[in-house]
Amino acid sequence: MLRYCHGTDRLDWQTVADCYLPTAIDDHGAYQGTAAGLAAWLADKARYRGRKQHFVANQLVEIAGDDAVCESYYCCYIEFIGDPEFVASGGSEAVIMGGRYVDRLSRFEGTWKIASRVTAVDWTRSLGEPAYWSSPAAAQFTRGPGMTWTRPRWRSQRYGTAGPGCSRIVTYT
């Protein structure tokens, strides 16, 4: 779940696709189809996105051998910029939404992958026109790279270049 969110927030569509089985189906509301198609759809929609960030909270997982079901609560902030499908006015709108990823998972070549996903949206709130927080206190924070940082490389003390199971992030390169 976290790798999927990391991939979509960093515009790393290969990472997104790799979270799924090759035969997986995703129901993402406005998109329904294969994982490769989802990655292509998200890549196309990226031209209409400002900042975005996913957070995953409660997860309930039931495992039976090499199969599992998982329900993960998420909260997502997205800026829709001139997207005719998602902004009625044609302008820009920041939205926060909460819901659940309802997944059927399978172990594939030693890794858990999504076999099917339904993205349920439980609530949404429009935050209006996106704008960066401009108070004097906000100027004291280090600003992250946001959407300009597309393929992070991070390292852990235990595993070197990051991979599954990294226990501690040490540096960004």
Stockholm file with secondary structure:
# STOCKHOLM 1.0

chainA/1-173         MLRYCHGTDRLDWQTVADCYLPTAIDDHGAYQGTAAGLAAWLADKARYRGRKQHFVANQLVEIAGDDAVCESYYCCYIEFIGDPEFVASGGSEAVIMGGRYVDRLSRFEGTWKIASRVTAVDWTRSLGEPAYWSSPAAAQFTRGPGMTWTRPRWRSQRYGTAGPGCSRIVTYT
#=GR chainA/1-173 SS CHHHHHHHHTTCHHHHHHTEEEEEEEECSSCEEEHHHHHHHHHHHGGGEEEEEEEEEEEEEEEETTEEEEEEEEEEEEEEESCTTTCTTSSEEEEEEEEEEEEEEEEETTEEEEEEEEEEEEEEEEEESCCCCCSTTGGGSCCCCGGGCCSCCEEETTTEECCTTCCCEEEEC
#=GC SS_cons         CHHHHHHHHTTCHHHHHHTEEEEEEEECSSCEEEHHHHHHHHHHHGGGEEEEEEEEEEEEEEEETTEEEEEEEEEEEEEEESCTTTCTTSSEEEEEEEEEEEEEEEEETTEEEEEEEEEEEEEEEEEESCCCCCSTTGGGSCCCCGGGCCSCCEEETTTEECCTTCCCEEEEC
//
